[in-house]
Every structure is written in structure tokens, then in C-alpha cells.
Amino acid sequence: MFKIRTSKYRHVFCDAPKQEMCHTGFRLSTVTGDQQYIKASSKYFAVALFGGGGLVYVGRHDRPGRFVPGSTPTLNGHQGSILDFEWNPFDDSMLATASEDTTIKIWSIPEEWEPINAKGVSKPGKDISESMVDLKGHGKKVNLLKFHPSASNVIASTSSDYTVKLWDIEAGQELSTFDGMNDLCQDIVWDYKGDNYATSCKDKAVRFIDARAAKVTGKIDQAHDGLKGVKVVYMGESGKVLTTGHSRASGREVKVWDLKNLSKPLKVDKIDTAAGVLMPMYDVDTNVIYLCGKGDGNIRTCEFEDKAPYFHRLGDGFRSTTSLKGVCLVPKRGLDIMKCESARLLKVTNDSSIQPLSFYVPRKSDAFQVDIFPNTPSNEPAHTAEEWWNGSSKGPELESLNPKNNGGGQQNGVVKKKFQSVATLMTSLKKSEARIRYLEGKLDGAGIFYDKK
């Protein structure tokens, strides 16, 4: 299946996490679709909880422990169940949620948020119930969300109304709508610069869409013959796309396609005959792919190379008897770089616990390993939503992972601008106007003259 060759990541390994490193006590909402069920920023992770009101638990990576229903603070505010959520790549505290109630809500997690303390014990506290922005426009439930990789505050959403909408969340308005799908969307991904996005649908087609024009620029009519869901990944700037799905004989497979010629795949790899959807977690910095199958205990690791045979197996990956329900990658800024932690996956298990799976590259030196940690996308956008919409085309801004070079959460010593939505600004304006009227009344009562213009 895979060809073995020399690689810096060939000996990457992952040990099973200890119980005290895991997050437990959840009753998760994982009954619909083929979603990941968990998403992470470099500081927080989020999971949807079972129950009414669209409950979401937001936990900190450095605070493992047991969730206590009814006591541990949560995020809630939707009228229906949460179907997907997504962290802003440029703001570790901004979370978008999609719901059955047809809306998308944007939330800000307070800096002091700590639902579980350093000892792993649940802390009573106040729930987050007021969102910063509400985006309304879909006619049916919203299923998937994906933030733009380089433009600030741009997000794509898919719905059961068979449309994809792009939003400028800072302005609180819709940018465009694509309505060329004939069935339910199963996956949506942006390309490296965010000029295009790809969707996979229940009709087995993968469509490549110009994001600004909302026009199809390419199409794979039948990416995989099986009935299970298809997942899509752009392989960086290589001009290649990877899809995972099932064959006609219900075997799981991986295909590589050239965007210049979508008539047939460049490579087809048969994986196994398991039934679960295969979710590829792609590390664009290192070209390492983590193949995670729903219902599997094992996670396969392989490396992509932009020439035949395209795939190279990397060791044994991670082996376990505990089945996987959902999974996500933690951004590089959240890893322990000096211990050569090259990747961390958060694994949702069948018993609704969350296990952090840390993959390490064995090195003897304690120094920063520049060869295994190339520059990675930073938390600074390359352009604004308006600039991108008007034609600006840029890849993500990159930064060094060397602790000696980063600015401790700042870029080049500049403090990040705080997000201000139109709704937030209007609320602040009303409060300021009320305060001005109050002070003017005080001045009038004291008989003090002032310029009322």
C-alpha cells in the first residue's frame, strides 16, 4: 500500500495518554452527520453537549479534568442543537457555532475562562449566553462552518438548503451565496490562499468553486463509488487535492487528484475494509497526514510528496483498542515545541472522553529543531475581509515557532486589535449616548453653560 523512504518524520511516535491528562464526564451530541465533533484553537477546545438549547463545552488544553453536568459552566444560546463549530484562526478566543435553528452565532470566550481548575476539579461559574454576532440567511439548518485561512473574519457555511454562504462577521453581513449543489454537503475546505473552496456532496460529486464569483471552476463527478461520506483536503500549494471515501466494494480508499486534470486520479490507495468514514488530518507545514477512521482505534501516519508515488508510510502511527468518534488537530502554536511535539490530535472516544494524542519526533538535543518545525501560519491575518473580497490574494502570514523569536502572543510587538462587530459598536454607542444625556442633565441642573452643538 505505502512505500517507505527516509524522512525526518519516519520515526514519529505517540504514546497512549495517562488518565489524568484526559477530559471526561461528557454526554456529547454525536448522533448526526460525519462531522469531527471537536475543534481546537491553540488555547481552547469545544465539543457539543447532548441536551436542549444548543449546549457547547469550551475547555482549556492545560486544564484536564471531569465535567459535571449542571455545574460546570457552558456556552448556550441557540434554539436548536449545535451541528458544527469553528475557531477563528486569528483569534484563539473567538468561536462560531452552527445550529438546527438556521443561525450562526459568533462568541467571545473571556480571558479568565476556567471551567475546570488546575487540580482537575469543576468550578461553578456563569454560563456564556450572549453572542457577539448572529448571522441569519439560511433557510434550513446550518451543517458545516469553515473560517477563511488568510482573511480576517470571513467564514463559509453550508446548510440543508443546499447552499454555501460566505459571511463578513465583522460587518455582520452576507458576502455571497453558491446554490449549485443538488444534495447535502458533506465537507467544505478552503485552498491555501482562500481564493477557492471545495465541497463534497451526497451526490458523490466534489465541486471546486471560485469563492468571490460563486461559480464552479472544476468538478469531479464521482470521487468515490461507495455510499459513505467523502472528505476533501487541499495539499498546500502543490495544486493537488486528496479525497477519502469508500469504493464500490465498501473498502476505504484515498485518492490524489491534479486540479489541472480532474478526469482521473493520479493515485489510488486502498486502506482497509472498515465501515467508518476516513477523516484526513493534514499538517500543511510538514506534509504529514493523519488518517483517522470513525470506529477505529488506530491512527495511520503518512507523508505526502508532490511526485509519484505521493504517499509514504511513517512507522506504525498510533495503535489503540479505544474507538474514535471524532478528532481534530491542535494548531502548532499550542504544542510543546521544545519537547519536539510535532502534532497533537484531540480524540473523542466512544465513552465520550477526550484524549490528547501527542506525536513526537525523537531527538536528543534540547535546542529548537528548525528542520522539523518550519514556519507556520501565525495569528495575524494577511488581509482584511474587504481587501480579500476586492481581489487580494495572499497565503497565510507565517511565523517562527522558535520560542526565542515569537512575541508571546503578539506579532512584532504590536498588540492584536480587539474584534468589534457592528452590533457591539451600536451597543457601545447607545451606552455612550445615554451617559452623555445624563451628564448634560447634571450640567443643566447646576446651571452651568456648555456648548450643546
Secondary structure, DSSP 8 states (H G I E B T S, - for coil): --B----TTTT-EE----GGGSBB---B---STT--SEEE-SSEEEEEBSSTT--EEEEETT---B--TTTS--B---SS-EEEEEEETTEEEEEEEEETTSEEEEEE--TT--SB-TTS-B-----B---SEEEE--SS-EEEEEE-SSBTTEEEEEETTS-EEEEETTTTEEEEEE---SS-EEEEEE-SSSSEEEEEETTS-EEEEETTTTEEEEEES-S-SSSS--EEEE-TTSSEEEEEEE-TTS-EEEEEEETTB-SS-SEEEEEE---S-EEEEEETTTTEEEEEETT-S-EEEEEE-SSTT-EEE-TT-B--SS-EEEEEE--GGGS-GGGTEEEEEEEEETTS-EEEEEEE---S--S--TTTS--EE-SS-SB-HHHHHTT------EE---TTTSBTTBBTTB-------HHHHHHHHHHHHHHHHHHHHHHHHTT------
